[in-house]
Amino acid sequence: MQYQSTRGQAPILDFRGVTLAGLATDGGLYLPTHWPQLSAETLEGLASASYLETAFTVIRPFTEGALTDAELKALLRQAYGDFGHAAVTPLVQLDHRQWLLELFHGPTLAFKDVALQLLGGLFAKFLGAGDKITIVGATSGDTGSAAIEAVAGRPGITIFMLHPDGRVSDVQRRQMTTVAAPNVFNIALAGSFDDAQALVKALFNDPAFRAEQQLSAVNSINWARLLAQIVYYVYAGVRLGAPHRAVAFSVPTGNFGDVFAGYCAARMGLPVSKLLVATNINDILARALNAGDYSVGTVAPTVTPSMDIQVSSNFERLLFDLHGRDGQALGRTMQAFEKTGRMQLTDAQRAEAARLFRAERVDEAQMMGALQWAHANCGQLLDPHTAIGLAAARRAEADLDGPTVTLATAHPAKFPDAVERASGVRPGLPRRVAHLFDRAERYDRLPADAEALKAYIRDRA
Ligand SMILES: *Cc1c(COP(=O)(O)O)cnc(C)c1O
């Protein structure tokens, strides 16, 4: 399997290459040159398969040439062996139409673990003895802890994780800052998540620094992360009737990574009736998909910080298909967007996207309503991000056939204040993470300045 950049100017790479590179050297994102197909027989065959068996079937064609079957199986066992549920990503029924797909049974209680537990193993596998890489990432909350958990203590890897100071929850911050491994550095940045993401991008766009530090990315721009996320769409779809019945998915969306993995599953042949892109009031994606207006606003902080994003990096991967997979054309569009902060999708592009995607903007009152509904009628506590997804799913229900699966992206105990306000119940941390509030925190504060960040990294990597 080979991978090409969405901007058409970077070298073609194999799976090892894209995993270690993250962002392409032309500023684009990597995508496979074709979509392997899951035939109806293959999907039928997965009906009684375990999560690990499903993951092997879905992932194997993408790792060809880079991993043997035995190596991939071992990595999958390592990645998902410690999850807190035997089904890894279990389905929960809410009513006759609505389902939840619980993605939060990993070590840091958010869906990011599903991808990053595998990515940590892949990095370790692909680094030679004596190789060193420096991982630099920006997090709006959940990526950071999941990435740190995935690489803490691994030889050859140093990780620098930036979070917007004061804009992640206590649980989220402590999950990052209480990890004592010497290869982990946390930075509280004076600024928003978008500022942090822009800084990381600036470092990657400095070829000398990038080469000097062997920079690598763990943000959802890394293809291997998206790949790991395709698996649970297939796993859930098959359980609810694929290949004979199409399923809709509602996805609480920020960086467009998770929902893009659903798009990949559909391109591979999983019958998907709709992908609901559920956003909070930071709604650039809803504006883009509903009105063609992809223009950057200012970020409004909400109780769903992992979705407080204006620029959704992975949207570029969908734009690549909407530009007829013409990397040169998309490269020009993206350069203009990076200068002006605006992009207008054509009616044809919007219509093409609307065949699979439907965007729903959910405000805080509507989110709270969905959280209350699930608690009162189904005895189910939801985290606020998941509640945004469920609000979108229930709003779209009349227009959809068949079951809708809302991706439950975080455990409610990660956001206890918002959950308590809506439901009257304060969710407790699961036992396996109950130590969080006893341990000392370790992090540094930095201004949103690329040179200061480079100096900090040079001193420590
Ligand atoms: C990261 C995250 C999201 C958004 O996912 P994207 O892939 O960035 O769209 C939603 N909910 C939670 C809890 C998250 O951690």
The ligand as an ORCA input file, in Angstrom:
! r2SCAN-3c Opt
* xyz 0 1
  C     -11.069     14.502     20.220
  C     -12.462     14.424     20.703
  C     -13.545     14.742     19.873
  C     -13.353     15.245     18.461
  O     -12.794     14.282     17.599
  P     -12.129     14.728     16.220
  O     -11.497     13.505     15.679
  O     -11.130     15.798     16.567
  O     -13.226     15.266     15.358
  C     -14.823     14.587     20.382
  N     -15.028     14.182     21.651
  C     -14.029     13.899     22.489
  C     -14.319     13.477     23.872
  C     -12.708     13.990     22.048
  O     -11.691     13.698     22.864
*
